[in-house]
Amino acid sequence: MLSDGGSFMKGMFMGGLFCLVLSFLSSFSPSTESMTEDHHHHHVKAASKEELKHLSDSHTQELINQVRVSCIIMVQPNILVYWATAVDTWAKHCDKAVFYTSESAKALEAIDLNEKDDWARLRKALKHAYDNAGDLRWFFVARPTTFAIIENLKYLVLTKDPSEPFYLGNAMKSGELEYVAFESGIVLSYEALKRLVKVFEDEEKCPERGRALWKLSEDKQLAVCLKYTGVFAENGEDAHGKGLFNSKTVNNLISDSMKANPTNVVEGCCSDMAVTFNGMSPNQMQVMMFGVYRLRPYGHDFHDLLAFYPPEGSDND
């Protein structure tokens, strides 16, 4: 009897292990047959000043007018103070900013998706943003705990074609899966979002409720679904190769640089064209707004080749 019981337990263990492997493969290994095209741009860099100088004034102005960003901001009532801070700070610089919530809050305006699951809620928000895109062709997905400089995002994608599938941000790797970290913000071109919304309809490739035995975060779920459409995570960088999407605060980045590059702290810290920072308190976000948009050394001209103006009629800094 003990021998039979031991064989039964071994069988149960092996069966469970087999199911675990199958679940892992189903979540992370989209078949190559489903890929629509080869991937060409793994590191996406902003145009250099020299490249911009070769553009005619009319072409430059045309690009500036076309680069408009729709911000998709995922909020919850339990982080109301961050939600209010985002409304009052960086979200004002989006051409369109829509807040999506898990449940309604009387204090602030948002679209109530009536969905508790993070991944299902993000899917609904992305579908709503696509259906109401109008002439907007770039989409920035973030939490209100992220601080964004939208003008720098526009500079990054200025010369990029939104009819190509771009999926940008702070590219990370988990096993064989490359994804863009949600905490640093996610950028999607219109073509990437179009493909994503299409694959949402395929429950085999992109289920609304994950099939894995363990729960994937929504940014990894997003990468899995996009991978089926031939869209891959790409690291957003400046012309010198520095990352633009940061998962830390400015203070932490400076502290890290002081340890790693004590003789050149500023150069070792972060790009001067950074798009996002993460982990700030609401008060720190207000200070960032002051430093980024209001504080200016009198008489100093930055000689910028471009000017991104705020949306008409917006209460902007």
N, C-alpha and C positions, 0 to 999 in steps of 0.2 A: 504493500500500500504506500509506503514511504517513497519507493521508487516511482510509482505511478504519479504520486503528488509532485515529486521533483520534476518529472517530465512535463507535467501540466504547467508548473510555474515557469519552466524554461520556455515552453511554447508561448505562454502569455507574454513573457519578456521579449522574445524575438518578434512576436507579432506586433507588440507595441512599438518596438524599435523600427520595424519595417514601415509602420504607419507614419511614424515621425519623419523618416527619410522622405517618404512620398509627399508629405505635407510640405516639407522644406523645399523639395524640388518644384512642387506646383506653384510655390510663392515666388521663387527666385530664378526660375529657368524658363523664360518664354522661349518657344521654339524659334529657330532661325527662319523658318518659313514665314513667320508672321511679320518679320522686319520688312518695312516698305522700301528702305533705301540705306545706303552706306552713310556712316557718320563721318563728318569731315572737320568740324571745328570744336575740339575738346577744350581749348583755352580761348575764351573770347576776350579780346583786348579793345579798349577804347582807342579811338583815333588819336594819333599824336598831333601836336600843334603844327608840325611840318606838313602832315597830310592835309590838315584843314586849310592851310595857306594856299594849297593848290586848287581849292574849290572856288568857283566864281561866287560873287556876292549873291547873285540870284539863286544859285543852287543851294548855298548855305541857308538862305532864308527859307527856301522851300522845305529843306530838311527840318529846320526848326519848327515850322508850322505843322509838319506832319507828325512829329514826335510828341504824342500826347498819351498820358499814362492814366489808366484806370486802377485805382487802389482798392483791393479786396481785403478788408481788415476783419479778422475773426476775433470776436469778443465774447465775453461771458459776464453775467452780472457780478460774479465774485471778484472780478478785477475792474470794478467800476472806476476807480481812481485812475488807472492806466488808460482806460477807454476815454474818459473825459480829457486826459492830458493829450492823447493822440488827436482828438478833435480840435484842441486848442493850439496844437503845435504843428508837427510835420504834415499831417493829413490835409492841411489847408493848401499845400503846394501841389497836391494831385489835381489833375484836370477833372477827375471825377473820383470821389471817395465814398464808398458804401461800406457800412458796418453790418456784419452778419452775426447774429447772436443765437445762442442755444435756447434762450427764452426771453421774453420781452422785459424791458426795464423802462419804467415810466420816466426816469430822469433823462435818458438820452435816446436819440432817434437811431433806429436800426431795423433791419429786416429780420423778423423772428422766423427762423427756419424750423422751430419746434422739433429739434433733433438733438439728442444727448450724445450720440456717438460722434467722436471727432472726425473720423474719416467720412462718414455719411453726410455730416454737416458741411464739410469742405467740398464734397462733390456737388451738393445742392447750390452752394455759393458760387462755385465756378460755372455751373450750368446757367445760373441766373445772370452772372456777369457776361457770359457769352451771348445769351439771348438779348441782352440789353446793351451790347457794346456800341452800337451806332457806328461812328467813324473812328472810334478808339482802337488802336492796334497793338498796344503794349499793356500788359497786366502785371501789377505788382501785388503779390500775396504776402500778407504779414500779420503778425499779432501786434496788439497795441503796446506790448513790452519792447518792441523793436523801434529804434529811432532811425528814420530815413531822411536822406537828403535827396529829394526827388530830382533836382536840377542835375546832380551828378549821375543819376540813373539815366536821365535823358541824354547826357553827354556820352555815356557808355554805348547806348544803342543808336546814337545819332545816324551813323552810316550803315546800320544793319537793316536788312530787309525783313519786315514783319511777316511777309508771305513765305519766309523760310521758317522752319521749326526751331526756335530758340527756347531753351530751358536753362536759365542762368541763376547763379548765386554763389554761395559757398559750397562748392562740390566736395562731398565726403564719400567714403567707401565703407560698406558694411558687408564683409564677405566678398562676394562677386558683384554685389549691387552697388552702383554709383548713384547717388542721389544728392539733391540740393537741400541743405539744412533749413528747416522752417524758421528756426530762431533767428537766422540772419536775413530772412526775406527771400522770396522766390519770384523770379521774373519769367513770364511766358509771353512769347509772341502770339499774334492772332492765329497763325497757322498751327502752332503747338497746342493752343487751347482748343482750336477746332478739332484737331485729331483726338485730343483727350475726351472731349464731349462725345465724340463718335464712339470711342471705345468703351465709354460708360454703358453703352447699350449692350455690350457683350459680357454677360455674367461669368462666362468661362474665363475670359482673359482679365476682366477687371470687376470682380464682385463687389457689391456694395458692403457686404459683410464678409470679412476675410475668411479664407478656408484654413489658414494655418492653425496649428495647435496653440501657438503663442500669438499675441496681438502685435501687429506691426504699427509703428507710428504713422501718422497720416502723410508725412513727407516721404517715407519709404514706400507706402502704398501708391502714392502719386508717381514715383519713379518706376515702379513695377508696371503700372498701366501705360505710362508714356513709352516705356521700352518696347512694348508690343507694337507701337505705332512708328517705331524708328526714330524716336526722339530721346536723346540722352543728356544726362547732366553735364553742364559745362561751368567752368570756373570763371567768374567775371573778374577781369584784371585791368589795371591801367596800362598805359603804353610801355611801362618799364617792367611789367609782369607782377606787380604787387596786387594782392587780393583786395577787392573793393567791398566785400560783404563780410563784416566782422561779427563774430559770436561773443565778443567781449566788450566791455566799456572802454572808453578812451583812457581812463585812469589805469585799468588793468593792462592795456596794451603798452602804455608808457612804462609801467612798472616792469613788465616783461622785457622791454627793450633796454631799460637801465641795467638789468642783470646780464642780458646777452650782448648788448652793444654799448657799453658805458662811455665809449669815446664818440659815439655818433647816435645818440638816443632818438632824435627826430627821424633820421633816415631809416633807422631800424624799426621804428614803431609801426607806421601804417601809411597808406597812400594819402596824399593831400586831396585826392579826388574820391575818397571813400564814400560809399553809398549808404551803408548801414552800420550801426553799433547795437549791441544787445546787453541787457542786464542792468540798465540804468533805472534809478528811482524816478518817479514823476518829477521831483524837484530838479534832478540832474538833467532831465529832458528840457525843462524850462531854461536852465542855464545854457544848454547846448543851443537852443534856439537863439538866445542872446548872442552867443559867440559866433554862430554860423551866419546869422542874418542881420544882426544889428551892430555889433562892435566893428568899427572900422578905424584904421590909423589915418588921421587927417592928412590929406595931401598925397596919399599913396595911391597910385593907379596900378591895378592888377593886369591891365592890358589884355583882358580876355577877348578872344575872337568871337565869342558867341554871347547871346543874352536870351535866357529863357524867362519869359514874363509869366506872372501868375494868371490863372483863369480870370476872365473878365467878370467883374462884380464880386470877386472873392474877398473875404476879410483876411488879407495876407500880410506877411511881414516884409 
